[in-house]
Amino acid sequence: MKSTLNTELLASMIKSKRGGMGLRQAAEELGTVSAATLSRVEQGKLPDVETFIKICKWLNVATDIFIVGEKTNISKLSEKEKIVYQLRASRELDKETIDTMVSMVNIAFMKVRKNGKG
């Protein structure tokens, strides 16, 4: 089976990590990745290998969780990431519904963190 990169999951996790942070601020955290490049990756474009590795380090996840064609080790993901992963993997929900639900998940986990339960 040929392996490819799950750009939808990568984009979703970048958006989740950024939260309300702007693209420029996130790019500054990444170092040598530009805001324009980060925007393209969020839109589902395939990053170069060096950028992909930097983003994975920033997300604090292993690169192999984005490889389609190999079994994804979902146990390495946080609870929030697991929920987002499942939503993004859905073939029944449309993109707008998925994005809305991901936003709700982000809000729920922010509330948990604020209340000191996460």
Secondary structure, 3 states (H helix, E strand, C coil): CCCEECHHHHHHHHHHHHCCCCHHHHHHHHCCCCHHHHHHHHCCCCCCHHHHHHHHHHHCCCHHHHEECCCCCHHHCCHHHHHHHHHHHCCCCCHHHHHHHHHHHHHHHHHHHHCCCC
